């Protein structure tokens, strides 16, 4: 299924509709679009764990560490998954911290969300940073450390121009709309 077709399906069949006032949105149907194509997964390590969704309807699937790793305070490191994937063309895999790991550990995904492009065939790694100032953090083999989300990718054509059209916001940014 093409990216455009998936987006059309979301808007047509699963989109948000107004219910009463403009600030009260309700969903027409639960949002869940299945791909006609499968995500192919190759184990690069015998102990790698194939990703899985914990519960029906979950947006994210669990990604597991394939080896123990100590991340020192302030250090950025790559947690190996032992997996390579083939994401369908027109999609990406976004990598995010699991909410529980974000709450209970000093680790963050350093490039959140990380992106695995459809053409990449190397090992999926999770780039993390230990935000604690003094304590190392140990990632244990088999631990659920992050989650992946398969998302459509919209591409654009870039055209160089001498002038951009005016807009209400103009060049204002980085707090230009106020502090509250």
Number of C-alpha atoms within 10 A of each C-alpha: 12 15 18 13 10 16 17 13 13 16 12 11 15 17 16 16 13 12 12 9 7 8 8 9 12 12 13 14 11 11 13 12 12 8 13 9 11 10 14 10 14 16 15 15 15 9 15 20 19 15 17 14 14 11 9 7 10 11 15 22 20 21 29 26 25 23 17 14 16 14 22 18 17 16 16 17 18 16 23 21 26 22 25 18 20 19 22 22 15 18 18 22 25 17 26 26 25 19 11 11 14 15 11 8 13 19 24 22 22 18 13 14 15 18 18 22 18 17 14 13 15 14 17 21 19 27 20 23 21 24 20 15 11 10 13 16 19 13 19 15 18 16 15 20 26 24 22 24 17 19 15 17 16 10 8 6 4 6 5 6 7 4 6 8 6 8 7 6 9 9 9 9 9 7 8 9 9 7 5 4
